[in-house]
Amino acid sequence: MTSRIAQLTYAIGDIHGYDDLFERMIDHIRADAEGLGERPRIVLLGDYVDRGPASRQVLDRVGRLLAADWCDVVALMGNHEEALLRFLDEPEFGDTWRDWGGAATLDSYGVVMPYMARSMEIWDEVSRRFAAKVDPAHLEMLRAMPSSFQAGDYLFVHAGVDPDRPLAEQDSATFMYIRGRFLRADQACDYVVVHGHSPHKVPANTRWRIGIDTGVYYSGVLTAMRLRGEERELIQVQQEMDLDRAPPVFF
C-alpha cells in the first residue's frame, strides 16, 4: 500500500519558542507551494512554547497564519500548550512547568518564574501576573486547538497513538503524551501517524510513522515534511547552535 493525501500538505514539528526558524520555515513553504502552483495546507504539530526565547512571538505568528488567505492551517495542541493552560488554572503545576521550560514562556510575556518556590502563595502570584500579561487571543486560540487531524491516509497528532486501543476510544491525553508503546510499534493504527514530541536529530520516515521533532532547542534544526500525493519530502531550516547545548529532555 502506498499512502496518499489529496491536498499539498506541510507538517511542521515542535517549534518551542524559536520564532526565527518558524518564520524561515513558513517563508520556504510559501515559496515552495507557489512554485508548485497549489494551495497548501499547513499542519502544526504542537509545542509552540517553552524552552526557546520567543514563545509569545511564535503564538503571534500561529495566529496570523490561521488568519492568512494563502493557505489552510491546522494548529494542534501539544503537551506544552496544555501545561501553559493548566498553570493558569492550577498554579501548583508551576513546579512541573518550570522543569519543562515554562520559565522561557513567562519571560517572553515579561513575567519572572521563581527559581525555587516554597509556597503556594508564590505560585499563585506568578500565575496571576501571567494571566494579566498573556494575550487573551492567545488563550482563545490555544483552547480551541484540536488534538488530532486526519487527511487521506495520514493522521496528525502531537505525540502519537495507542497501538493497543481503537482510535475512537483514545483521548487527547494519549495524542499529546504517549511515547514508548507507540514508538516501539511497527504499526500503531491504520493511518500513517505524523507526530512530534519525541526529539531525535534524525527524523523518522517509515511506512507507518513520520516523526519530525528534531529537538530545535538543542539541535538548532526545525523540521517539516511535505506530503504531496504519494510523495514525501523532508524540509529543514537550521541556525548555528552551541555545540555544548544540553541533550534532549523528554517532556
C-alpha positions as CSV (number, residue, x, y, z in Angstrom):
1,M,0.0,0.0,0.0
2,T,1.2,3.5,-0.9
3,S,-0.1,6.3,1.3
4,R,-1.8,9.2,-0.4
5,I,-3.0,12.7,0.5
6,A,-5.1,14.9,-1.8
7,Q,-4.1,18.4,-0.8
8,L,-0.5,19.5,-0.7
9,T,0.3,19.4,3.0
10,Y,3.3,20.5,5.1
11,A,3.6,19.2,8.7
12,I,5.8,21.2,11.0
13,G,7.4,19.7,14.1
14,D,7.9,21.2,17.6
15,I,8.9,24.9,17.4
16,H,9.5,25.6,21.2
17,G,9.8,29.3,21.0
18,Y,12.2,29.6,18.0
19,D,10.3,32.1,16.1
20,D,13.1,33.0,13.7
21,L,13.2,29.4,12.4
22,F,9.4,29.3,12.3
23,E,9.4,32.4,10.1
24,R,12.0,31.0,7.8
25,M,10.1,27.7,7.5
26,I,6.9,29.4,6.6
27,D,8.6,31.6,4.0
28,H,10.1,28.4,2.5
29,I,6.8,26.6,2.5
30,R,5.0,29.5,0.8
31,A,7.6,29.8,-1.9
32,D,7.6,26.0,-2.4
33,A,3.8,25.9,-2.7
34,E,3.7,28.8,-5.1
35,G,6.3,27.1,-7.2
36,L,4.1,24.0,-7.4
37,G,1.1,26.1,-8.2
38,E,-1.0,24.5,-5.4
39,R,-2.8,25.8,-2.4
40,P,-1.0,24.4,0.7
41,R,-2.3,23.0,4.0
42,I,0.0,23.5,6.9
43,V,-0.4,21.3,9.9
44,L,1.4,22.5,13.1
45,L,2.0,19.5,15.4
46,G,2.1,21.5,18.7
47,D,4.7,22.6,21.3
48,Y,4.9,26.2,20.2
49,V,6.0,27.4,23.6
50,D,8.7,26.8,26.3
51,R,12.5,26.4,26.2
52,G,13.1,28.9,23.3
53,P,13.4,32.7,23.6
54,A,10.2,33.8,21.8
55,S,7.1,31.8,22.8
56,R,4.8,34.8,22.7
57,Q,6.1,35.7,19.2
58,V,5.5,32.1,18.0
59,L,1.9,32.3,19.2
60,D,1.5,35.6,17.4
61,R,2.7,34.0,14.2
62,V,0.5,31.0,14.6
63,G,-2.5,33.4,15.0
64,R,-1.5,35.3,11.8
65,L,-1.1,32.1,10.0
66,L,-4.6,30.8,11.0
67,A,-6.0,34.1,9.5
68,A,-3.9,34.0,6.3
69,D,-5.6,33.7,3.0
70,W,-2.9,31.9,1.0
71,C,-3.0,28.6,2.9
72,D,-5.2,26.3,5.1
73,V,-3.9,25.8,8.6
74,V,-4.5,23.2,11.3
75,A,-2.8,24.0,14.6
76,L,-2.7,21.0,17.0
77,M,-2.3,21.3,20.8
78,G,0.9,19.9,22.3
79,N,1.5,18.9,25.9
80,H,3.4,22.2,26.5
81,E,0.3,24.2,25.5
82,E,-1.7,22.1,27.9
83,A,0.9,22.9,30.6
84,L,0.6,26.6,30.0
85,L,-3.2,26.5,30.3
86,R,-3.0,24.2,33.3
87,F,-0.7,26.6,35.1
88,L,-3.3,29.3,34.8
89,D,-6.0,27.0,36.3
90,E,-3.7,25.2,38.8
91,P,-0.8,27.4,39.9
92,E,0.7,24.5,41.9
93,F,1.6,23.0,38.5
94,G,4.3,25.6,38.2
95,D,6.9,23.3,39.7
96,T,6.4,20.9,36.8
97,W,6.0,23.5,34.1
98,R,9.3,25.1,35.3
99,D,11.0,21.8,34.7
100,W,9.5,21.7,31.2
101,G,10.9,25.1,30.2
102,G,8.0,27.2,31.2
103,A,10.2,30.0,32.5
104,A,11.1,30.9,28.9
105,T,7.5,31.3,28.1
106,L,6.8,33.5,31.1
107,D,9.8,35.6,30.2
108,S,8.5,36.2,26.7
109,Y,5.5,37.8,28.3
110,G,7.5,39.8,30.8
111,V,6.9,37.6,33.9
112,V,9.6,36.1,36.0
113,M,9.3,32.5,37.2
114,P,11.0,31.9,40.5
115,Y,14.0,29.6,40.5
116,M,12.7,28.0,43.7
117,A,9.1,28.4,45.0
118,R,8.5,27.2,48.5
119,S,4.9,28.2,48.9
120,M,1.6,28.2,47.1
121,E,1.4,31.9,47.6
122,I,4.3,32.4,45.3
123,W,2.9,30.3,42.6
124,D,-0.5,31.9,42.9
125,E,1.1,35.3,42.5
126,V,3.1,34.2,39.4
127,S,0.0,32.7,37.9
128,R,-2.0,35.9,38.5
129,R,0.8,38.0,36.9
130,F,0.9,35.7,33.9
131,A,-2.9,35.9,33.5
132,A,-2.7,39.7,33.5
133,K,0.0,39.7,30.8
134,V,-0.9,36.9,28.4
135,D,-2.8,38.0,25.3
136,P,-6.5,36.8,25.6
137,A,-6.4,36.0,21.9
138,H,-3.6,33.5,22.5
139,L,-5.6,31.8,25.2
140,E,-8.7,31.6,23.0
141,M,-6.6,30.1,20.2
142,L,-4.9,27.6,22.4
143,R,-8.2,26.4,24.0
144,A,-9.7,25.9,20.5
145,M,-6.9,23.7,19.3
146,P,-7.7,20.1,18.4
147,S,-5.5,17.2,19.4
148,S,-5.7,15.3,16.1
149,F,-6.4,15.8,12.4
150,Q,-6.9,13.2,9.7
151,A,-6.4,13.7,5.9
152,G,-6.1,11.0,3.3
153,D,-4.1,8.1,4.7
154,Y,-2.4,10.3,7.3
155,L,-3.2,11.0,11.0
156,F,-1.6,14.0,12.5
157,V,-1.1,14.2,16.3
158,H,1.4,15.8,18.6
159,A,2.8,12.7,20.3
160,G,1.3,9.5,18.8
161,V,-1.5,7.0,19.3
162,D,-2.0,3.9,21.5
163,P,-1.4,0.8,19.4
164,D,-3.4,-1.3,21.8
165,R,-6.7,0.6,21.6
166,P,-9.1,1.6,18.8
167,L,-8.6,5.2,17.8
168,A,-12.2,6.0,18.7
169,E,-11.5,5.1,22.3
170,Q,-8.4,7.3,22.6
171,D,-8.4,10.8,24.1
172,S,-6.4,14.0,23.8
173,A,-4.0,13.0,26.7
174,T,-2.9,10.0,24.6
175,F,-2.4,12.0,21.5
176,M,-0.4,14.6,23.4
177,Y,1.7,12.5,25.7
178,I,2.3,8.9,24.6
179,R,5.8,7.7,23.7
180,G,7.1,4.2,24.5
181,R,4.4,1.7,23.2
182,F,3.7,3.9,20.2
183,L,7.4,4.4,19.2
184,R,8.0,0.6,19.6
185,A,5.0,-0.4,17.5
186,D,5.6,-1.5,13.9
187,Q,2.1,-0.2,13.0
188,A,0.1,1.8,15.6
189,C,-3.1,2.2,13.6
190,D,-4.5,2.1,10.0
191,Y,-3.1,5.5,9.2
192,V,0.4,6.8,8.8
193,V,0.9,8.8,12.0
194,V,2.7,12.1,11.7
195,H,3.9,13.4,15.0
196,G,6.4,15.4,17.1
197,H,7.0,15.2,20.9
198,S,9.9,12.7,20.9
199,P,13.0,14.5,19.8
200,H,15.6,12.9,17.6
201,K,18.2,14.5,15.4
202,V,17.3,12.2,12.6
203,P,13.6,12.3,11.6
204,A,11.6,9.0,11.4
205,N,10.2,8.3,8.0
206,T,8.9,4.8,7.8
207,R,5.8,3.3,6.1
208,W,3.6,3.8,9.2
209,R,5.3,6.6,11.1
210,I,6.7,10.1,10.4
211,G,8.4,11.7,13.4
212,I,9.6,15.3,12.9
213,D,10.6,16.7,16.3
214,T,14.3,17.2,15.8
215,G,14.9,18.9,19.1
216,V,15.2,22.5,17.9
217,Y,16.1,23.8,21.3
218,Y,19.3,21.7,21.4
219,S,20.0,20.9,17.7
220,G,19.0,24.3,16.1
221,V,17.0,22.4,13.5
222,L,13.3,22.8,12.7
223,T,11.9,20.1,10.6
224,A,8.8,19.7,8.3
225,M,7.6,17.1,6.0
226,R,5.9,17.9,2.6
227,L,3.2,15.4,1.7
228,R,2.0,15.5,-1.9
229,G,0.0,12.7,-3.4
230,E,2.2,9.7,-2.7
231,E,5.4,11.7,-2.3
232,R,7.2,12.7,0.9
233,E,9.9,15.3,1.1
234,L,11.8,16.4,4.2
235,I,12.3,20.2,4.8
236,Q,14.7,21.7,7.4
237,V,15.9,25.1,8.5
238,Q,18.8,25.5,10.8
239,Q,20.6,28.0,12.9
240,E,24.1,28.0,14.5
241,M,24.0,26.5,17.9
242,D,26.4,26.0,20.8
243,L,27.9,22.5,20.4
244,D,27.7,22.1,24.2
245,R,24.0,22.6,24.2
246,A,22.2,20.2,26.5
247,P,20.8,16.9,25.2
248,P,17.1,16.4,24.7
249,V,14.7,16.4,27.6
250,F,11.6,14.2,27.1
251,F,8.7,16.2,28.5
